[in-house]
Amino acid sequence: MKQIRFDAAVENGVNVYRYLPGEDGPVKAHWAGLYQQWPERPTPWTEYAVNNNNTEEIAIYLGLIWRMTDGLARYGIATYYRDEAAVILQQEPRLIDWEYDVDAEELDQGRRDRGFVPGRSCVPIRPEPTAWQREHAAQAGLFGIAEPRDLVGMLQATLLDASAEVVIFGVEPGPDRLTALTRSLSGATRPSLAAVLQSGDVFIDLTVGVDLGYGDSLTIASHADLTARLRHLADDYDQRIADYEAKISGRSSIQAFLAAMQDLTGMGA
């Protein structure tokens, strides 16, 4: 059975691929242990940002992002929760003026994508925000993503709201490309994907619906034609999901579940 399929279109000269599962998520059978008490760590949350609301599908999304950007330098935006991501990743981000926005409450695929919008970051009420936080509240942050744990941490920073969103840029490695990417997301002029992305780059937006009425989606864009690559990955995840669900009743421990998540993500493939 086909679980993950992307709708493809060419928009403003860029190949765009969207997966919007609605209420029919890719994983149908869930591990019962997600709804029980966990030890302190490791847990599904600490290792994969999986909980009893946003379940095993999160591991699939993260794995697909990681594999789609294989061989590229990865940089990401934790939408709105820049400072929380900085703490988790133990990084100081590059400040940028623009971030991408997908409306998780809009369940129609055609109206969901809002493109680049002015960046903004949460300013806490308590504890008292710092002068730096107040000064830079209208800017997002661009973080380096060196390993899968960084990707998990970015998503964890955003998953405590009604919806969560992270944006990943896979670009040519090297300081010059990072400088150019930062520059393209800064300034007074609204960027476009066509201008931000260079040949061989991959852009991915992951939006996760947390509360009722909000929905998940993956948006992938590139100047390159990614059709065959995405079809291959989607077929691979269909098989991984089938294998996972076939063995779900035999998993009686957190350790067994975490090992199954490693297989489900495909990050070691």
Buried (B, 14 or more C-beta within 10 A) or exposed (E): EEBBBBEBEEEEEBBBBBBBBEEEBBBEEBBEBBEEEBEEEEBBBBBBBBBBEBBBBBBBBBBBBBBBBEEBBBBBBBBBBBBBBBEBBEBEBBBBBBBBBBBBEBBEBEEBBEBBEEBBBBEEEEEEBEEEBEEBBEBBBBBBBEEBBBBBBBBBBBBEBEBBBBBBBBBBEEEEBBEBBBEBBBEEEEBBBEBBBBEEBBBBBBBBBBEEEBBBBBBBBBBBEBEEBBBEBBBBBBEBBEEBBEEBEEBEEBEBBBEBBBBBBBBEE
